[in-house]
Amino acid sequence: FPTPQTDRCFPNALAKNNNRSGDKTQLLKLIQQIGVSQDVHRIFDAVTFNDLDLEDSEHNNIFSDQSDANDVKVEWIKTFGQKALVIDHEEYHNEREEVIEPNNVLSILNAKPEVRVLDLNAFFINYRWMDGRMDDISQWLHIDPSCCTTPPPGNDAIVIHIRDFLPDDEDKNKNLQVGVYRDIIQQYSQSDKPKVIVVCQPRSVESDIVEGLVQEFNAVVQTGSDNIDAFCVLSNAHFIIPTTSSTYSQLAALLAQQKNDNAQVHYPTHTLDRPGVTLNVPTWKYHLTTSGNDRIDEFDVSHERLDIFHA
């Protein structure tokens, strides 16, 4: 979320902490890209916690956090009754057996001309919303070099990201064992003794998995000076193994491939049925782990076999 630090480190970002009125021009451009030509009067922007009145800036509301903004949005939508269409990406897919994409959002609206409010809940969790826009995304996420204090990993390094999720999301900690990383590295590394870098949070340095990777590969542990510096390391990797379920990790991997077409992304997953995959990217290699999460059971599973939206 926007802070003074992100304002400085991401100078091209659309969401700015020091300009909480929101970027209406960019928001309207994104709306037009999905084919919504009807007049748009009001936008709730969850990232900047803004309630934007596009006709009268004096009526803009700024909320202290996302929860407050969402509460107001939900109550406002209720006032429209049947004229409000709420679309959740999973519920929509399960009901109609199709994934929400830019080209069918317009068809949804055309089928319901009486709709006055469209609430797209996490509709963008599909790589096809990003495909074709990676040049823009890379520009928005360009990091000021002064925020990257840790040296880049180098062309020959294998970068492993270990994210320790907070208690609220602890179910995402799938506790992959060292054997998973060993199998991937032995299968795809061109070196018998590869240089391995483990990027993690400071609190994870002494975790079992990080210490195990250090022992197995003589790995170097890097926490970065902060989360942005750590992101710099990940996004400059030429060979990266992201953390399952981590959007932070996956976005860094996307940028790594955007910077270098030959960058390898190896994504371990313990299941094909609703795996911890935010972005289903055709150019990544997905690897199915054993039930004990200690080895790779199947290498290079087709991305088309990942049933992300299955009920």
C-alpha angles and dihedrals in degrees: 000000000000117000133158087264094054090047089059098039097042103041093169097048117128093219113068128185091204092051105046092166088086130231102278094179093057093043092052091047091054091048091051090050090065090051102255103148098164119107111277116206106167136029130185108208110197094192098059094027089237131151100201122201102197094199101046119029091192088071094058114125123209119201129203094230143359094262093059092047092049093050091054091045093051093050092046092051091052090062090066095056111184091003090073119083115199114194121190112188095228098040091048092050094048092050099044101022094234136100120243109251133168093262096054100043087075091050089053090054094044089053090055108041091167092065113114100170127046116190110189106192111200089328092151095066092113126087090229088074088059100036108104092020099070092108089058093043091050090051092049090050096044106136123218105246091230088069092057105077099155114081115251114264097248132236096282099047126107110216120204119190117208115188120188105206120217119254092265089062099030091125086073091064097097092175099226111200127231090255091069092058092042091055094049093047094046090048099047110019117100092207129076089213106030124188105249124196121190115203114197144141117279091249090058098055092096096039119124095248095049093046089047092053091048090052095044099045104016082243126189114233118218124182095172122225087277139342093283093053089049088051088054091057093048095046091052095053122121093197116029135174106196127204114263112251095010113126088187089059095043094050090051088052091051090053091046090059091044089057094043123025090202095055112124122222116193115188119190117204131178094211143024091210108085094335122190091267121132094175122037101204120184094211095056125090113233118200125197114222128211119263089262092052089232102111141017111265096184129013126215100010111191112256087229090068092061105103096201097161100041114132 
